[in-house]
């Protein structure tokens, strides 16, 4: 909940400027000139009316006498469309206290599962915000600016799905946002299976406008500051041109889980019937990522001098169970006294349970600023041209729990030991079992380690700079002909900085030389910490070049009105360069996600609108797209609207659409993810387990539950995803000020692209001695030192993306 105070005044001359400067934080000052609201890029029209003042989203059935080009069609209309459309005007957003595009889209009910919030700052698409209409994920919703595509965010959702970053779109010059809640591939091509979000900017602003806003959450944190300033000159109707410049700045402060009370600040939910997911709560060393107090148990290097080859030494007192010796806490003072740890002592030894949730981020720190210059000019009496340029910067910063030494990517460090003898021949002070004169790998007792570095809180920063230029001309000629031509260039330069990840070489040096103090981490020199965890910095870039043209004509009159026909075409070129963030496998746990590629898309499309009779309108459209990747697709759509009486309209659509494989999926990409796994009973029994009537029991630590990796790589033989969708609804308007709509939608996707659909089969086949599916390979763990001849467990399954699934979603949209 944000608390804002709002004040409005006119900005005239120096007094208004002084008022703007003197406004303090905590107050929101709106300075209004005389804005204009005609936002389509067509030929000059009479001065339009001001947008409705309702703070709620406006559905497409709202009464309006002004014809404009509405999202999803090539023709000018009065918004009375065959497809359901929700409109958010700038006035709606201001009254609701919404200050950025991401939050504006989030307010639409059709944006649901699969969307990417800004708070998801530690995901694969970190720093970005994406929309997912109908829950079909971000790659099935197309985002346009003034009806034209813009470049994708260089990072992909889950390393796979491309999307447009809403954080990098300026809000201060937006007139309205139209959300088409229907498949629109027949008009816009790929990615529009779930719908279209069209962000429409203002084409005319007169005088000064500005805002200064500030606020905090109801708990007094999460401060927000926002400043906008706009100046426009010229009058389209009298002077034939308008030019404006607008800029904005917004800063949102970080809110961490530590700033909130139960249950948001803990992983222990046992008091409300949940589970205790605190690190180390189960006491199992093999599954423990590690608390910020080091815990060790006796072990031995299998390969002398290899600190990552440790294996625990079985306690003879456990007999054939081969259980390890009891664990111990390295620090004589016990667990760290940071209020997050609980010390335990049981049959497995002494260990620390730690609540690491408070390290997490609920709201990332965000800074946005940018500027837009926009020129609109009448060209003769029947045409209008525009030129616009935008620069926008978005910075997102978040934090997460300290990094653990127990990782499996790109190497397995779960067997890391603190050696008894350091590289210089001295006894290791970090190893409580060390004795002088022993030989590593023979009779030295090393200390197998469970630990998370308290200094290495994970800190992720993404900085995205977006540059966009667009221009075009539209108008009329001859006997009822209309045309429009638009061109754009957009580029996104992204810099990602990850702090807190462990450098393998730095870790190895610190352990073998004894320079990191695992007994008392606070006594470790900062230079050692910096060597263990230098910043990992990556740069990525995406670009889009596009030109499109449309031609429309009213052919002849039908009983219900003119038969309109429209045709168009476009060419666009897309490129992406997102290099591997861990190309040299230098860091533990830093995902080696990568994607790159380029392609050119040629498109041609048509639309026919036929008002057969006054009460019935039929709309037909289709689009053909050819990709230089090597595939093509035709997407048709048919719709109707039937108004038997003025107060009732019945409408429906049927369409087919498609989604082209992303660069990560089809050209050059790879991403790895992890999930919990337990080896099958055949493996457990081979490693000391016992068969039972229900399966098996026992087994040593080698076959205890662990995290298995699934690496998905690009596949050039992928086909596009296909879709079939239909909608049906009613619009009831008993009065001019009251309207009710209800629309049913049903969308089915086939050939859905997924990573490693046969990974489970590959795992089962490996353990049963059968061949792996084609294209699959495995990365296996080292041999179990206690059972060196037993089957090795799987660390990573490598697999290609494949067209392997289908999904269907349906629901009802109701609005009043």
Secondary structure, 3 states (H helix, E strand, C coil): CEECEEEEEECCHHHHHHHHHHCCCCEEEEEECCCCCCCCCCCCCCCCCCCCCCCCCEECCCCCCCCEECCCCCCEECCCCCCCEEEEEHHHHHHCCCCCHHHHHHCCCCECCCCECCCCCCCCCCCCCECCECCCCHHHEEEEECCEECCCCCCCECCCECCCCHHHCCCCCEEEEEEECCCCHHHHCCCCCCEEEEEEECCCCCEEEEEEEEEEECCCCCCEEEEEEEEEECCCCCCCEEEEEEEEEEEECCEEHHHCCCCCCCCECHHHCCCECCECCCCCHHHCCCCCCCEEEEEEECCCCCCCCEEECECHHHHHHCCECCEEECCCCCCCCCCCEEEEEECCEEEEEECCHHHCEEECEEEEEEEEEEEEEEECCCEEEEEEEEEEEEEEEEEEEEEECCCCCCCCCCCCEECCECCCCCECCCCCCCCCCCCCCCCCCEEEEECEEEEEEEEEEEEEEEEEEEEEEEEEECCCEEEEEEEEEEEEEEEEEEECCEEHHHHHHHHHHCCCCCCCHHHCCHHHHHHHCCCEEEEEEEEEEEEEEEEEEEEEEECCEEEEEEEEEEEEEEEEEECCCCCCCCEECCCCCEEEEEEEEEEEEEEEEEEEECCEEEEEEEEEEEECCCEEEEEEEEEEEEEEECCEEEEEEEEEEEECCCHHHHCEEEEEEEEEECCCHHHHHHCCEEEECCEEEECCHHHCCEEEEEEEECCCCCCCEEEEEEEEEEEEEEECCEEEEEEEEEEEEEEEEEECCCHHHHHHHHHCCCCCCCCCEEEECCCCCCCCCCCCCEEEEEEEEEEEEEEEEEEEEEEC
